[in-house]
Protein backbone atom coordinates (compact mmCIF):
# COMPACT_ATOMS: atom_id res chain seq x y z
CA UNK A 1 0.00 0.00 0.00
CA UNK A 2 1.41 3.41 -0.86
CA UNK A 3 1.44 6.28 1.62
CA UNK A 4 -1.47 8.70 1.21
CA UNK A 5 -0.42 12.31 0.54
CA UNK A 6 -2.10 13.58 3.72
CA UNK A 7 0.16 11.52 6.03
CA UNK A 8 3.38 12.99 7.44
CA UNK A 9 6.56 12.09 5.60
CA UNK A 10 8.57 10.87 8.57
CA UNK A 11 8.80 7.53 10.34
CA UNK A 12 9.34 6.38 13.90
CA UNK A 13 10.87 3.05 14.85
CA UNK A 14 9.34 1.29 17.84
CA UNK A 15 10.37 -1.95 19.50
CA UNK A 16 8.25 -4.08 21.76
CA UNK A 17 8.86 -7.18 23.84
CA UNK A 18 5.91 -9.56 23.93
CA UNK A 19 5.31 -11.22 27.30
CA UNK A 20 2.53 -13.41 28.66
CA UNK A 21 0.90 -10.23 29.99
CA UNK A 22 0.90 -8.47 26.60
CA UNK A 23 -2.64 -7.99 25.35
CA UNK A 24 -3.60 -8.07 21.68
CA UNK A 25 -6.81 -6.46 20.45
CA UNK A 26 -7.84 -6.71 16.81
CA UNK A 27 -10.24 -4.30 15.18
CA UNK A 28 -11.63 -5.04 11.72
CA UNK A 29 -12.57 -2.52 9.06
CA UNK A 30 -14.33 -4.71 6.48
CA UNK A 31 -15.30 -1.84 4.17
CA UNK A 32 -11.60 -0.95 3.89
CA UNK A 33 -10.39 -4.59 3.81
CA UNK A 34 -7.99 -3.96 6.69
CA UNK A 35 -7.44 -4.49 10.42
CA UNK A 36 -5.55 -2.91 13.27
CA UNK A 37 -3.80 -4.92 15.96
CA UNK A 38 -3.08 -3.21 19.27
CA UNK A 39 -0.30 -4.75 21.38
CA UNK A 40 -0.56 -3.33 24.90
CA UNK A 41 1.71 -3.91 27.89
CA UNK A 42 2.76 -2.15 31.07
CA UNK A 43 5.02 0.25 29.16
CA UNK A 44 2.59 1.45 26.50
CA UNK A 45 1.05 0.20 23.31
CA UNK A 46 1.73 -0.17 19.61
CA UNK A 47 -0.87 -0.32 16.85
CA UNK A 48 -0.14 -2.14 13.61
CA UNK A 49 -2.25 -1.24 10.55
CA UNK A 50 -2.60 -4.07 8.02
CA UNK A 51 -4.51 -4.58 4.82
CA UNK A 52 -5.40 -8.12 3.75
CA UNK A 53 -2.21 -8.61 1.70
CA UNK A 54 -0.02 -7.51 4.61
CA UNK A 55 -1.87 -9.80 7.05
CA UNK A 56 -0.86 -12.74 4.87
CA UNK A 57 2.69 -11.40 4.51
CA UNK A 58 3.09 -10.97 8.29
CA UNK A 59 1.71 -14.46 8.91
CA UNK A 60 4.28 -15.90 6.47
CA UNK A 61 7.13 -13.98 8.14
CA UNK A 62 6.10 -15.21 11.61
CA UNK A 63 5.76 -18.82 10.43
CA UNK A 64 9.21 -18.66 8.84
CA UNK A 65 10.69 -17.09 12.00
CA UNK A 66 9.26 -19.92 14.12
CA UNK A 67 10.57 -22.51 11.68
CA UNK A 68 14.04 -20.91 11.64
CA UNK A 69 14.16 -20.71 15.44
CA UNK A 70 13.16 -24.37 15.81
CA UNK A 71 15.75 -25.44 13.22
CA UNK A 72 18.52 -23.47 14.94
CA UNK A 73 17.58 -24.90 18.33
CA UNK A 74 17.68 -28.44 16.95
CA UNK A 75 21.01 -27.69 15.24
CA UNK A 76 22.40 -26.40 18.54
CA UNK A 77 21.14 -29.43 20.48
CA UNK A 78 18.64 -27.46 22.56
CA UNK A 79 17.16 -29.70 25.24
CA UNK A 80 13.73 -28.08 25.41
CA UNK A 81 11.66 -26.02 23.05
CA UNK A 82 8.48 -24.32 24.23
CA UNK A 83 5.39 -23.43 22.27
CA UNK A 84 3.59 -24.94 19.31
CA UNK A 85 6.73 -25.93 17.39
CA UNK A 86 7.88 -28.25 20.19
Phi and psi in degrees as a GROMACS rama.xvg file:
@    title "Ramachandran Plot"
@    xaxis  label "Phi"
@    yaxis  label "Psi"
@TYPE xy
-85.3292  157.351  UNK-2
-76.297  125.52  UNK-3
-63.4895  149.33  UNK-4
-60.9979  -27.4602  UNK-5
-78.9626  -9.29114  UNK-6
-83.3666  151.26  UNK-7
-62.6152  155.854  UNK-8
-100.584  32.6988  UNK-9
-126.305  163.925  UNK-10
-128.031  158.816  UNK-11
-129.857  132.912  UNK-12
-95.3791  134.542  UNK-13
-132.373  137.173  UNK-14
-116.334  142.813  UNK-15
-133.089  149.875  UNK-16
-106.198  130.256  UNK-17
-96.9788  124.501  UNK-18
-119.675  174.492  UNK-19
-59.9057  -26.1497  UNK-20
-88.3186  -5.64023  UNK-21
-67.7217  132.126  UNK-22
-103.506  140.253  UNK-23
-118.292  127.912  UNK-24
-125.331  126.993  UNK-25
-107.636  132.718  UNK-26
-118.793  132.864  UNK-27
-104.321  145.816  UNK-28
-128.327  77.8605  UNK-29
-60.365  -34.7135  UNK-30
-65.6142  -24.614  UNK-31
-103.492  -0.526928  UNK-32
55.3881  46.3564  UNK-33
-148.937  168.897  UNK-34
-136.853  163.784  UNK-35
-122.079  146.561  UNK-36
-124.55  118.783  UNK-37
-97.3577  125.424  UNK-38
-107.745  116.466  UNK-39
-123.188  133.666  UNK-40
-138.34  -167.949  UNK-41
-70.3577  -19.2608  UNK-42
-100.844  3.43882  UNK-43
138.821  -160.714  UNK-44
-147.083  159.792  UNK-45
-133.129  136.468  UNK-46
-112.973  131.276  UNK-47
-109.008  129.13  UNK-48
-103.341  124.04  UNK-49
-135.788  132.062  UNK-50
-89.7905  175.009  UNK-51
-55.8204  -43.4052  UNK-52
-61.694  -40.8979  UNK-53
-75.2381  -25.5174  UNK-54
-61.2065  -48.4768  UNK-55
-63.0389  -40.4749  UNK-56
-64.9721  -43.0142  UNK-57
-65.0005  -41.1926  UNK-58
-59.3652  -43.9014  UNK-59
-62.7305  -42.0771  UNK-60
-63.0735  -44.0021  UNK-61
-66.6296  -40.644  UNK-62
-62.4929  -41.749  UNK-63
-67.0176  -39.0576  UNK-64
-62.4915  -42.0827  UNK-65
-65.2431  -43  UNK-66
-60.5707  -46.2585  UNK-67
-62.3436  -42.5939  UNK-68
-62.9348  -45.3489  UNK-69
-62.0734  -43.5593  UNK-70
-61.1849  -44.7969  UNK-71
-64.8341  -38.3184  UNK-72
-65.3489  -41.9111  UNK-73
-64.9244  -40.8288  UNK-74
-62.5207  -34.4538  UNK-75
-87.9872  1.07252  UNK-76
72.3904  32.0022  UNK-77
-59.073  136.66  UNK-78
-80.2275  -30.3854  UNK-79
-142.115  140.98  UNK-80
-127.25  128.952  UNK-81
-97.8393  161.008  UNK-82
93.1109  -174.339  UNK-83
-62.4241  -27.6648  UNK-84
-77.3405  -9.64948  UNK-85
